[in-house]
């Protein structure tokens, strides 16, 4: 077949990275650091580039044994800022415990070991590339007795959130001489008897082949693919919103499976959160992560029947938010209302104050119940009355710890942070399910090499980021996605570069 080559595409290079988000950039930077010529192929146009990374709030989970570790990662902070903050510690043992507990101990032990033990050094490496970090003041700390106290093991975020992270990594890649080609959709992998030798890519209206010593897949999961969501996550998941990019349709996974790669991980599981009921189908870069609604531990959630359906205070938000989206999706009409009273409104995260929010306010519970669109008001009032009567008001309320201030005698308890809903004004926010990323993907070894269905390495094929299976099952510790992308991206890039063989026509 006679094909016309896009002028922007090289005939060959050392390493092709498929994707343009955090994992892809870390893979590309690590490969380039090892001396490889690298071409990144990003399916999205430049204004929508960055994958899900651009849509995140930028939280990144990292081991730290004390303030000195944080000072090295965040040297911009002043002594006064450190003095007014109790950062606590987040040890390797705590990270291991969280990964095991949150995934019901299904997480792959070898991959988890790499994730945890390399988290801090990988952030330090990113810092050396120009990525800046800061404490998550507004979302992970409450001020108590004049000092901020962090909770839930999550302390650090990228400067400027997800967009800031992508911009910093893009700048680092440009400085390193890494070619980034946008609007380049990889269609398939090119193989020979030894393994993967390149990619077929559509760009500028034509399909071309790029020959390479190795290909690194870092193109995300399949959360933006309606048909795959219904097929693998189950009935009704095609109705969920997508929190992030519209370009994560499983292309990288599909092309690897086509050449015999092993599927792995929790294919019927995903990271899914409470998301504004009237948010658009896909993520909106102008709003970013603002459609999320994560202050539910201080509220109650009521479904269309007017009933509570989940323990809102089962654990810190970091350890429940990624599974509660699926619980909301399973409710009648795929929605719920989060209800707050005046005692806790000040604890709401910033996303509750954006303009694009589905919210009602009222001076009485009767008025509020009548405003909850789609909800049985009589049952809702009875539910609130039963809940109020069950709250342990003798236990002190403390938002920084699992305070044990729960309910007594309810079929569905609230285990922590239970406050009566009786002080006006009252506010309620309508939420549905927003899918972040899917948990099923490809099987890799500890070098980032993709394995085939016989569990043998596929020559020249590596993977990192959300399309790697085996780390997350049913649930997810907040901030671990960016950490995973960075850790395994760096590993895949270095491993791929170590296998470079002469490629005819490679960039000089």
C-alpha positions in Angstrom: 0.0 0.0 0.0 1.3 3.4 -0.9 1.1 5.7 2.2 2.1 9.3 2.6 4.4 10.0 5.5 3.7 13.0 7.7 6.6 15.4 7.6 6.6 15.6 11.4 7.3 11.9 11.9 10.7 10.4 11.9 11.4 7.1 10.1 13.0 5.7 13.2 14.1 6.5 16.7 15.5 4.7 19.7 12.4 4.8 21.9 8.8 5.6 21.1 6.6 6.6 24.1 2.9 6.3 23.4 1.0 8.9 25.5 1.5 12.4 26.9 0.7 12.4 30.6 2.8 12.0 33.8 3.8 8.4 33.2 4.7 9.0 29.6 6.9 12.0 30.4 8.6 10.2 33.2 9.3 7.3 30.9 10.6 9.6 28.2 12.8 11.6 30.6 14.3 8.5 32.1 15.1 7.0 28.6 16.6 10.3 27.5 18.7 10.5 30.7 20.1 7.1 29.7 21.2 8.5 26.3 18.3 7.4 24.1 16.6 9.4 21.4 13.0 9.6 22.3 9.8 10.4 20.4 6.5 10.9 22.3 3.3 10.3 20.4 0.3 12.1 22.0 -3.1 11.3 20.5 -4.6 14.6 21.8 -4.1 18.0 20.3 -1.7 20.2 22.3 -4.5 22.1 24.0 -6.0 18.9 25.4 -2.7 17.0 25.9 -1.5 15.5 29.1 -4.0 12.7 29.5 -5.7 12.3 32.9 -2.7 14.0 34.6 -3.9 17.4 33.4 -7.3 16.9 35.0 -6.0 15.8 38.4 -5.6 18.1 41.4 -2.0 16.9 41.5 -1.9 15.0 44.8 0.9 12.5 44.9 1.4 10.0 47.7 5.0 9.7 49.0 6.9 8.1 51.9 8.4 10.6 54.2 10.0 10.0 57.6 9.8 13.6 58.8 10.1 17.2 58.1 13.6 16.9 56.6 12.4 14.7 53.8 9.7 17.2 53.0 12.1 20.1 53.1 14.1 18.4 50.4 11.1 18.0 48.2 9.6 21.4 49.0 12.6 23.8 49.5 10.4 26.8 48.7 8.6 26.5 52.0 9.6 28.9 54.8 10.6 28.0 58.3 7.4 29.7 59.5 5.2 27.5 57.3 6.9 24.4 58.7 6.5 25.7 62.2 2.8 26.2 61.9 2.2 22.7 60.4 2.1 19.2 61.9 3.0 17.1 58.8 3.4 13.9 60.9 5.1 11.1 59.0 4.2 8.6 56.3 6.5 5.6 56.6 7.0 2.7 54.2 5.2 0.5 56.5 2.2 2.8 56.5 2.2 2.9 52.7 2.4 -0.9 52.5 -0.4 -1.2 55.0 -2.6 1.2 53.1 -2.0 -0.6 49.8 -2.8 -4.0 51.3 -5.8 -2.9 53.3 -7.4 -0.8 50.6 -7.0 -3.5 47.9 -8.1 -6.4 50.2 -4.4 -7.6 49.9 -4.8 -8.4 46.3 -2.1 -5.9 45.1 0.9 -7.5 43.3 3.6 -7.6 46.0 6.5 -7.1 43.7 5.0 -4.0 42.0 3.8 -2.7 45.3 7.3 -3.0 46.8 8.7 -0.9 43.9 5.8 1.7 44.2 6.4 2.2 47.9 10.2 2.0 48.2 10.8 4.2 45.2 8.1 6.8 45.8 10.3 9.4 47.6 13.4 9.0 45.4 11.2 9.3 42.3 9.7 12.6 43.5 13.2 13.8 44.3 14.2 12.9 40.7 11.1 14.7 39.4 12.2 17.7 41.4 15.6 17.6 39.7 13.8 17.8 36.4 12.1 21.0 37.4 8.8 19.8 38.9 7.9 21.7 42.0 5.8 20.4 44.9 3.8 22.0 47.7 1.7 20.9 50.7 -2.0 20.2 50.1 -3.0 22.9 52.5 -6.6 23.3 51.3 -7.6 19.7 50.9 -5.7 17.6 53.4 -5.2 19.7 56.5 -7.5 21.3 59.0 -6.3 24.1 61.4 -6.5 23.1 65.0 -5.3 25.3 67.8 -3.5 27.5 65.4 -1.6 24.7 63.6 -2.4 22.9 60.4 -2.6 19.1 60.9 -2.4 16.8 57.9 -4.3 13.5 57.8 -4.7 10.4 55.7 -1.1 10.0 54.7 -1.3 12.5 51.8 0.7 15.7 52.1 2.2 16.7 48.7 0.8 18.0 45.5 2.4 19.3 42.3 2.7 23.0 42.0 -0.2 24.2 39.9 -2.1 20.9 40.3 -2.4 18.6 37.3 -2.0 21.3 34.7 1.1 22.6 36.5 2.6 19.1 36.6 2.0 18.6 32.8 3.5 22.0 32.0 6.6 21.3 34.1 7.1 17.9 32.5 6.6 19.3 29.0 9.2 22.0 29.7 11.6 19.4 31.0 11.1 17.2 27.9 11.8 20.2 25.6 15.0 21.0 27.5 16.1 17.4 27.2 15.5 17.3 23.4 12.6 15.0 23.4 10.3 15.2 20.4 6.6 15.5 21.2 4.2 15.0 18.3 0.5 15.8 19.0 -2.5 14.6 17.1 -0.6 11.3 16.6 -2.8 8.3 17.3 -0.9 5.0 17.4 -2.9 2.3 15.7 -0.8 -0.8 16.2 2.5 -2.3 17.2 5.0 -3.6 14.6 6.6 -6.9 15.5 9.0 -9.5 14.3 10.2 -12.8 15.8 12.2 -10.9 18.5 9.3 -8.7 19.7 8.1 -5.1 19.1 10.1 -3.1 16.5 8.0 0.0 16.2 4.5 1.4 15.8 2.0 2.3 13.1 0.7 5.8 13.7 -1.9 8.1 12.1 -0.9 11.7 11.9 -1.7 14.5 9.5 -4.1 12.4 7.5 -1.8 9.5 6.8 -0.6 6.3 8.5 3.2 5.8 8.8 5.5 3.4 10.5 8.2 4.5 13.0 10.9 1.9 13.7 12.2 1.7 17.2 14.3 -0.4 19.6 11.6 -0.2 22.2 8.0 1.1 22.6 6.7 2.3 26.0 2.9 2.3 26.3 1.7 5.0 28.7 -1.7 5.9 27.1 -4.0 5.4 30.0 -6.9 3.0 30.7 -10.2 2.5 28.9 -12.5 4.7 31.0 -13.5 6.9 28.1 -14.7 3.9 26.1 -18.4 3.5 26.7 -18.5 0.0 25.2 -15.5 -1.3 27.1 -16.9 0.1 30.4 -20.2 -1.8 29.9 -18.3 -4.9 28.8 -15.8 -5.1 31.6 -17.1 -2.9 34.5 -20.6 -4.1 34.0 -24.2 -3.0 33.2 -24.8 0.7 33.9 -21.2 1.8 33.7 -21.8 3.2 30.3 -23.9 5.8 32.0 -21.1 7.1 34.2 -19.4 10.5 33.6 -15.7 10.6 32.7 -13.7 12.8 35.0 -10.7 13.2 32.7 -9.6 13.0 29.1 -11.8 11.8 26.3 -8.8 10.1 24.6 -8.3 7.3 27.1 -10.2 4.6 25.2 -7.9 1.7 25.8 -5.9 1.9 22.6 -2.6 0.9 24.2 -4.1 -2.0 26.0 -5.9 -3.2 22.8 -2.8 -3.1 20.6 -0.7 -5.0 23.3 -3.4 -7.7 23.7 -3.5 -8.0 19.9 0.1 -9.3 19.9 -0.4 -11.6 22.9 0.2 -9.5 26.0 -1.3 -10.8 29.2 -4.3 -9.0 30.6 -3.9 -8.4 34.3 -5.5 -6.8 37.3 -9.1 -5.9 38.3 -10.8 -5.6 34.9 -14.2 -5.1 36.5 -12.9 -2.4 38.8 -12.1 1.3 38.5 -11.4 4.5 40.4 -14.8 6.2 40.5 -15.9 9.2 42.6 -18.8 11.4 43.5 -19.0 13.8 40.7 -21.4 16.7 40.0 -24.7 15.3 38.7 -24.8 17.7 35.8 -21.1 17.7 34.8 -20.4 17.2 31.1 -19.8 13.7 29.6 -16.0 14.1 29.7 -13.7 16.3 31.8 -13.7 20.1 31.3 -10.2 21.6 31.5 -11.7 25.0 32.5 -13.2 23.3 35.6 -10.5 20.6 36.1 -11.1 18.6 39.2 -13.8 21.0 40.5 -16.7 18.7 39.7 -15.6 16.3 42.5 -17.4 16.5 45.8 -15.2 14.9 48.5 -16.4 16.4 51.8 -19.1 13.7 52.2 -17.5 12.4 55.5 -19.0 15.5 57.2 -22.4 15.0 55.5 -24.9 12.3 54.9 -25.8 11.0 51.4 -29.4 10.3 50.4 -30.6 8.5 47.3 -33.8 8.9 45.2 -35.7 6.8 47.7 -34.8 9.2 50.5 -32.5 6.7 52.2 -28.9 6.6 53.3 -27.0 3.9 51.5 -23.3 4.0 52.6 -21.2 4.7 55.7 -20.0 8.2 54.8 -17.5 8.1 57.7 -16.1 4.6 57.3 -12.5 6.0 56.8 -10.7 9.1 55.7 -11.8 10.4 52.4 -8.6 9.3 50.8 -9.5 5.7 51.4 -13.2 5.7 50.4 -13.7 8.3 47.6 -12.4 6.1 44.8 -15.0 3.4 45.4 -18.0 5.5 46.5 -18.6 6.6 42.9 -19.5 3.1 42.0 -21.8 2.9 45.0 -23.6 6.1 43.8 -23.9 4.7 40.3 -25.8 1.6 41.7 -28.5 3.8 43.3 -31.8 4.5 41.7 -31.3 7.0 38.9 -27.5 6.8 39.4 -27.4 9.9 41.7 -27.4 11.0 45.3 -27.6 14.2 47.4 -24.9 15.2 50.0 -26.5 17.1 52.8 -24.7 19.5 55.2 -25.8 21.8 58.0 -24.2 25.0 59.2 -21.9 23.3 61.7 -19.8 21.7 59.0 -20.2 23.9 55.9 -16.9 25.6 56.7 -15.2 22.2 56.3 -16.3 21.9 52.7 -13.4 21.7 50.2 -13.0 24.4 47.6 -14.8 22.4 44.9 -18.1 23.1 46.7 -17.8 26.8 45.8 -17.3 26.7 42.1 -19.9 28.3 39.8 -20.7 25.0 37.9 -22.3 23.2 40.8 -25.7 21.5 41.4 -26.7 22.8 44.8 -29.8 23.7 46.8 -30.0 25.7 50.1 -32.8 26.1 52.6 -33.6 27.5 56.0 -35.4 24.4 57.2 -35.2 20.6 56.6 -38.7 20.5 55.2 -37.8 23.2 52.6 -34.6 21.4 51.8 -36.3 18.0 51.3 -38.7 19.6 48.9 -35.8 21.0 46.8 -34.0 17.6 46.4 -34.7 16.9 42.8 -35.8 13.3 42.2 -35.9 12.4 46.0 -38.9 11.2 48.0 -39.1 14.1 50.5 -41.1 12.3 53.2 -38.7 9.4 53.5 -35.8 11.8 53.3 -37.1 13.7 56.4 -37.7 10.5 58.3 -34.1 9.3 57.4 -32.6 12.6 58.7 -34.7 12.3 61.9 -33.6 8.7 62.5 -30.0 9.7 61.8 -30.0 12.7 64.1 -31.4 10.5 66.9 -28.6 8.0 66.5 -25.6 10.4 66.6 -23.2 9.9 69.5 -23.1 13.5 70.7 -21.2 12.5 73.8 -18.1 11.8 71.6 -16.0 14.9 70.6 -15.9 15.7 66.9 -12.4 16.0 65.4 -12.0 16.2 61.6 -8.3 15.4 61.7 -8.6 11.9 63.1 -11.0 9.0 62.9 -12.8 10.3 65.9 -15.2 7.5 66.6 -18.1 9.9 66.8 -20.6 7.6 65.1 -24.2 6.5 65.2 -25.9 3.8 67.2 -28.7 1.5 66.1 -28.8 2.3 62.4 -28.9 -0.4 59.7 -26.2 1.6 57.9 -23.9 3.2 60.5 -21.8 6.3 60.2 -18.6 5.4 61.9 -16.8 8.7 62.3 -17.5 12.5 62.0 -21.3 12.1 62.7 -23.0 15.4 63.4 -26.7 16.0 63.8 -28.2 17.8 60.8 -30.3 20.4 62.6 -28.6 23.8 62.4 -29.7 26.0 59.4 -28.8 27.0 56.8 -28.8 23.6 55.1 -27.0 22.8 51.8 -27.3 19.8 49.5 -25.2 18.9 46.5 -26.3 16.5 43.7 -23.7 13.9 42.7 -23.4 11.0 40.3 -20.5 8.7 39.4 -17.3 10.1 37.7 -14.9 7.5 36.4 -11.2 8.4 36.8 -9.4 5.4 35.5 -9.8 1.6 35.1 -7.9 -0.9 37.2 -7.5 -3.7 34.6 -4.6 -3.5 32.1 -1.4 -5.2 31.1 0.9 -7.4 33.1 4.5 -6.1 33.6 7.5 -7.4 35.4 9.6 -5.3 37.8 11.6 -3.8 34.8 8.4 -2.5 33.3 8.6 -5.1 30.5 5.2 -6.2 29.3 4.6 -10.0 29.7 2.8 -12.3 27.2 0.1 -14.8 28.1 2.9 -17.4 28.9 4.3 -14.7 31.3 7.4 -14.3 29.2 8.7 -10.8 28.4 7.7 -9.4 25.1 10.9 -8.0 23.6 10.9 -4.2 23.1 7.6 -3.6 24.8 7.2 -1.7 28.1 4.3 -0.1 30.0 3.6 2.4 32.7 0.7 4.4 34.2 -3.0 3.6 34.3 -2.8 0.7 31.8 -0.6 -1.3 34.1 -2.8 -3.9 36.0 -2.2 -5.5 39.3 -1.8 -2.6 41.7 -5.4 -1.5 42.5 -8.4 -3.7 43.3 -11.8 -2.4 44.2 -10.4 0.7 45.8 -7.4 3.0 45.8 -5.4 5.1 48.3 -5.7 8.7 47.2 -2.7 10.2 45.3 -1.2 6.8 44.3 -2.0 7.1 40.6 0.5 9.9 39.9 3.1 8.1 42.1 2.6 4.9 40.2 2.9 6.7 36.8 6.1 8.4 37.9 7.7 5.4 39.5 6.9 2.9 36.7 7.4 5.4 34.0 10.9 6.1 35.2 11.6 2.3 35.5 10.2 1.6 32.0 12.2 4.4 30.5 15.5 3.3 32.0 14.8 -0.4 31.1 13.9 0.4 27.5 17.0 2.5 27.0 19.2 -0.3 28.3 18.0 -2.5 25.5 18.7 -0.1 22.6 20.0 -1.7 19.5 21.2 0.1 16.3 18.2 1.3 14.3 18.6 2.3 10.7 17.7 6.0 10.3 17.5 6.7 14.1 17.9 10.3 15.0 21.5 11.4 15.6 
